[in-house]
Amino acid sequence: MTLPNEWFISLKRNREFLFELLNPEKTPRVPKEVRKMASECLKHFPMKPEIDELEKLYNTTHQNKNVILSETNKELQRVSTELTLANSRINTLANALQKFVNLKENNNEQS
């Protein structure tokens, strides 16, 4: 599985590789067709500052998502605790009501 930081490393390395293909001093035996393809690929390829900005934005968004998830989890735990307490109170009331009904029925039978 590719990690998000590896996406950005790959983008930067691919950009560098394409520029190297365009440079005859670094890649002297590359055919003209390949250089032309590299040039076409780079035409709309993001520049390094754009890649860096995307990476920064991704990291910030990811951190914010983790904070939101953590806060949501805390809230869910709080609500779960409240529901458990409410359920316990309902059971206590149901038991008291059942005792009251039983007493009422016993009193009616004795009358």
N, C-alpha and C positions, 0 to 999 in steps of 0.2 A: 504494500500500500504506500502510495506517495504521500508524504507529509506536505502541508501547505508551504513551509519554508523551502522545500525542495522545488516547488513550482517556480518560485521566484529565482532561485539559483539557476534552474534550467533555462528560464527565459533569458537571464543575463548571459549565460554561457552560449546559448544558441545565437544570440545577437553578436557576441564577440566572434564566434565561429564564422558567421556569415560575412562579417567585416574582414576576417582573415582570408576568406575565399576571394574577396575582391582585391586583395593586395598581392600583386605578383611577386613582391620581394619575400613575403612569408609563405606563399603557396605558388611556386614558379611553374609547376606543371599542370595546373588546373586549366581545362579547356575553356574557351570563350563562352560556350553555351552554359557551362556551370556557373561562370562568373555572372553571366546575364541573369540566370535564375536566382542567384544569391542577391543580386541587385533588386530584382523584382520582389523577392521575399522581404527585403529590408524597406521597401517603399512605404509600407504601412505598419511596419514592426514598431512597437513602442520604444521610445528612447529610454536610456538608462534612468533619467530623473522620473519619467512616467512610471517605469517599473518600480522604482523605489517608493514613489507616492502610493501606488497600488498596494505594495507590500505593507506600508505604514497604515494605510486605511484598513486593510484586511486585519492586521494585528490589533488595531484599536477596536474594530468591530467585534473581533473574536473575544477580546478582553471584556468588552461591554456585555456581550452575550453571556459570558461566564458569571459576571456580577449579577445579571438579571436572573440567570438560572439559580444561583446561590440564594438570592433573596426570595425567589419563588418557592424554592425548596423549604426555606425557613418558614415562610407563610403557610405552606401546606402542612408542615409539622405542627405549627401552632393551631391551625384549624382542626387537624386530626385530634390533637389533645383536647380541644374544646368539645369536639363531637363525642369523644370517649367519655368525657365528664358529663355531658348532657345525656348520653345514653345511660350512664350509671344513675343519674338522677331520675330519669324516666322509669328505669327498673325499680328504683326505691319507691317511687310514687305508685307504680303498678302493683307492687307487693302490698303497700299500705292500703290501696283501694281494694285489693282482693281480700285482705283481712277484714276490712269494713263490710264488704259484701257478705262474707262468711258470717260475721257477727250478726248482721241484719237478718240473714236467712235463719240462723239459730234462734234469734229472738222471735221471729215469725212462727217457727215451728213450736216453740214453747208456749206461745199465746193461744 
